[in-house]
Amino acid sequence: MGDIIIWLIIGLVAGGVASLIVPGRTPGGTIGAIVIGILGALLGGWLVRDVLEIGGDGGGIIGSIIVAIIGAVIILFVMREMAKRT
């Protein structure tokens, strides 16, 4: 149960920061920011671990938040670009 709460907090922080970095409206408000942050953490973790092949302890909670923010920014940017085209 504690891990889920940590994921939600990281998702909220990452989604909120990503919303500030990428201009425009975040779909779904606060819940949308949390979901985008969690998905960003998954995407960022995959990029760092598998694509860039960066190992180690992951940088702890700060490293997790930074990776989640990077992933969330990528997701938000793609979502907003797709919304512009429709």
URPEUR-V250618 format. One record per residue. N is the residue number from 1. RES is the residue in three letters. SS is DSSP state (h for helix, s for strand, l for the rest). OMEGA is omega in whole degrees, 0 to 359 (NA if undefined). Layout:
# URPEUR-V250618
((N | RES | SS | OMEGA) (N | RES | SS | OMEGA))
This chain:
# URPEUR-V250618
((1 | MET | l | 181) (2 | GLY | h | 179) (3 | ASP | h | 180) (4 | ILE | h | 179) (5 | ILE | h | 178) (6 | ILE | h | 179) (7 | TRP | h | 180) (8 | LEU | h | 179) (9 | ILE | h | 178) (10 | ILE | h | 178) (11 | GLY | h | 179) (12 | LEU | h | 180) (13 | VAL | h | 182) (14 | ALA | h | 179) (15 | GLY | h | 178) (16 | GLY | h | 179) (17 | VAL | h | 178) (18 | ALA | h | 178) (19 | SER | h | 178) (20 | LEU | h | 182) (21 | ILE | h | 183) (22 | VAL | l | 183) (23 | PRO | l | 178) (24 | GLY | l | 183) (25 | ARG | l | 177) (26 | THR | l | 180) (27 | PRO | l | 176) (28 | GLY | l | 178) (29 | GLY | h | 183) (30 | THR | h | 179) (31 | ILE | h | 177) (32 | GLY | h | 178) (33 | ALA | h | 178) (34 | ILE | h | 181) (35 | VAL | h | 179) (36 | ILE | h | 177) (37 | GLY | h | 178) (38 | ILE | h | 177) (39 | LEU | h | 176) (40 | GLY | h | 177) (41 | ALA | h | 177) (42 | LEU | h | 180) (43 | LEU | h | 180) (44 | GLY | h | 178) (45 | GLY | h | 178) (46 | TRP | h | 180) (47 | LEU | h | 183) (48 | VAL | h | 186) (49 | ARG | h | 189) (50 | ASP | h | 184) (51 | VAL | h | 181) (52 | LEU | l | 179) (53 | GLU | l | 176) (54 | ILE | l | 182) (55 | GLY | l | 178) (56 | GLY | l | 184) (57 | ASP | l | 177) (58 | GLY | l | 177) (59 | GLY | l | 179) (60 | GLY | h | 184) (61 | ILE | h | 180) (62 | ILE | h | 177) (63 | GLY | h | 178) (64 | SER | h | 180) (65 | ILE | h | 180) (66 | ILE | h | 179) (67 | VAL | h | 179) (68 | ALA | h | 179) (69 | ILE | h | 179) (70 | ILE | h | 179) (71 | GLY | h | 180) (72 | ALA | h | 177) (73 | VAL | h | 179) (74 | ILE | h | 181) (75 | ILE | h | 180) (76 | LEU | h | 179) (77 | PHE | h | 180) (78 | VAL | h | 180) (79 | MET | h | 182) (80 | ARG | h | 176) (81 | GLU | h | 178) (82 | MET | h | 179) (83 | ALA | h | 179) (84 | LYS | h | 185) (85 | ARG | h | 181) (86 | THR | l | NA))
